């Protein structure tokens, strides 16, 4: 009898291992198909992420034209920038003004007398510092009564009402300098000392801080005239004199402030919009030819976006309703172009309708296109819904793969057991055949056919 079989085909001499491998390879085809479907779904999910990024980039270019301020830009120029400069927002109106600066606002600065040793104790008591009508008090004892420690106490006090303290080192010692944080007459610094030696004004003890106190820079307001009318403000940065204009006073002097209107300021942003659309369209074409081939979402998106460019906008009284009228057109291949000269002409002749075509919140291009793009980009939007569907498909495929792998393993186990049995049986039959042949050969006259 043959012994146990340890390798398929040993007992029978038949290449059962190759036969089993070929059978299993055929059984693996459903699994291979599932793996292919999984890769396809994963690739589509990645491609949808790229599509979402392309839509977002295009949306950014669209939103850049959402506000009236994107179209109407007012420039501010000064004929004497040494004396003053200015900036303007869209709220400003084209005009010119004569300005004359007669006084600049300044921070009040006050300094102590020279103290020989800035680390030496000066005395104890309290220091009250007022900035305008607001005051705070420092209690001074042996732990904080040097010039350096007083400086640190002022700067770190949470009740500080708007003053900074610094030390300058000069011949003979050091001085403590007090500077108001804000400019203007209302921020005058006042310093009073209550000295524990009972004399608050002499040149001994803590009162050394106020003895010989001198004003370095006065607290003063800015004063200037505009078209002959006087204006007084606490700061050199002034934004409440001319609507939409911020003035920066730099020095004593006079000049003319000119506010000019730029009606073609949005030209560059419209050009960017056209470029962004062409990039978006190219991304759609690339996806259609690869990972998202056959995706209905892709075709629907492209058609809906393209349709926005040919839709009429504005109310019935508007003389401009189509983007084609402002210079945006498409060639036979769907590539957009922008005629800047047509845009500039309309901006000069009919600025309000041109602006409204883009910015009208109820019936303008930007609002309509943004709503469309957002329906694809938003959480639980069209792209997210498709992505969730693909992820659900992936989960189902993973389950099917697990089932197929289990079935394949069981098939291999069953076939291997059957082949082993076949191998053993064949080996046994072969051994029996050899035994019988030998026995027959030994029978008297079995091999003598002549008799």
Secondary structure, 3 states (H helix, E strand, C coil): CCCCCCCCCCCCCCCHHHHHHHHHHHHCHHHHHHHHHHHHHHHHHHHHHHHHHHHHHHHHHHHCCCCHHHCCEEEEEECCCCCEEEEECCCCCCEEEEEEEEECCECCEEECCCECCCCCECCCEEEEEEECCEEEEEEECCCCCEHHHHHHHHHHCCCCCCEEEEEEEECCEEEEEEEECCCCHHHCEEEEEEECCCCCCCCCHHHHHCCCCEEEECCECEEEEECCEEEEECCCEECCCCCCEEEEECCCEEEEEEEEEECCCCHHHHHHHHHHHHHHHHHHHHHHCCCCCCCHHHHHHHHHHHHHHHCCCCCCCCCCCCHHHHCEEECCCCCEEECHHHHHHHHHHCHHHHHHHHHCCCCCHHHHHHHHHHHHHCCCCHHHHHHHHHHHHHHHHHHHHHHHHHHHHHHHHHHHHHHHHHHHHHHHHHHHHHHHHHHHHCCCCCCCCCC
